[in-house]
């Protein structure tokens, strides 16, 4: 793979992982520090879980479609 393509893939993976970690932090904050003001808490948690799911799905798709090594394909 060419250097620029590898850089783009690494940058994309880093961006997706950062998005995932940000959403995990939101969920952990709500779970570990429950608030007495629940206005909007459920929708915030739902949005964070969607963000986690989307990031994980995108990471999996990127790895599956663009990071499979040729020798791995031969073994399948």
C-alpha positions as CSV (number, residue, x, y, z in Angstrom):
1,X,0.0,0.0,0.0
2,X,1.3,3.4,-0.8
3,X,2.4,5.7,2.0
4,X,-0.3,8.3,1.5
5,X,-3.0,5.6,1.6
6,X,-1.5,4.1,4.8
7,X,-1.5,7.6,6.3
8,X,-5.2,8.2,5.3
9,X,-6.2,4.8,6.8
10,X,-4.3,5.5,10.0
11,X,-5.8,8.9,10.3
12,X,-9.3,7.6,9.7
13,X,-8.8,4.9,12.3
14,X,-7.5,7.4,14.8
15,X,-10.5,9.7,14.2
16,X,-13.0,6.9,14.6
17,X,-11.3,5.6,17.7
18,X,-11.3,9.1,19.2
19,X,-15.0,9.4,18.5
20,X,-15.6,6.0,20.1
21,X,-13.6,7.0,23.2
22,X,-15.4,10.3,23.5
23,X,-18.7,8.6,23.6
24,X,-17.5,6.0,26.0
25,X,-16.4,8.8,28.3
26,X,-19.9,10.4,28.2
27,X,-21.6,7.1,29.1
28,X,-19.1,6.4,31.9
29,X,-19.6,9.9,33.3
30,X,-23.4,9.5,33.4
31,X,-23.1,6.0,34.9
32,X,-20.4,6.8,37.5
33,X,-21.7,10.2,38.4
34,X,-25.5,10.0,38.3
35,X,-27.1,13.4,38.3
36,X,-30.3,14.5,40.0
37,X,-31.2,16.4,36.9
38,X,-32.2,13.7,34.5
39,X,-33.5,16.1,31.9
40,X,-31.8,15.0,28.7
41,X,-29.7,12.3,30.3
42,X,-31.5,9.4,28.5
43,X,-31.2,11.1,25.1
44,X,-27.5,11.9,25.8
45,X,-26.8,8.2,26.6
46,X,-28.7,7.1,23.5
47,X,-26.7,9.5,21.3
48,X,-23.5,8.3,22.9
49,X,-24.3,4.7,22.4
50,X,-25.2,5.4,18.7
51,X,-21.8,7.1,18.4
52,X,-20.0,4.1,19.8
53,X,-21.9,1.7,17.5
54,X,-21.2,3.8,14.4
55,X,-17.5,4.2,15.2
56,X,-17.1,0.5,16.0
57,X,-18.9,-0.5,12.8
58,X,-16.8,1.9,10.7
59,X,-13.6,0.6,12.3
60,X,-14.6,-3.0,11.6
61,X,-15.5,-2.2,8.0
62,X,-12.3,-0.3,7.4
63,X,-10.2,-3.1,8.8
64,X,-12.1,-5.8,7.0
65,X,-12.1,-4.1,3.6
66,X,-8.7,-2.3,3.5
67,X,-6.4,-3.9,6.1
68,X,-6.7,-7.6,5.2
69,X,-3.2,-8.9,4.3
70,X,-3.0,-11.0,1.1
71,X,-1.8,-14.1,3.1
72,X,-4.9,-13.9,5.3
73,X,-7.1,-13.9,2.2
74,X,-5.3,-17.1,0.9
75,X,-6.1,-18.9,4.1
76,X,-9.8,-18.3,3.9
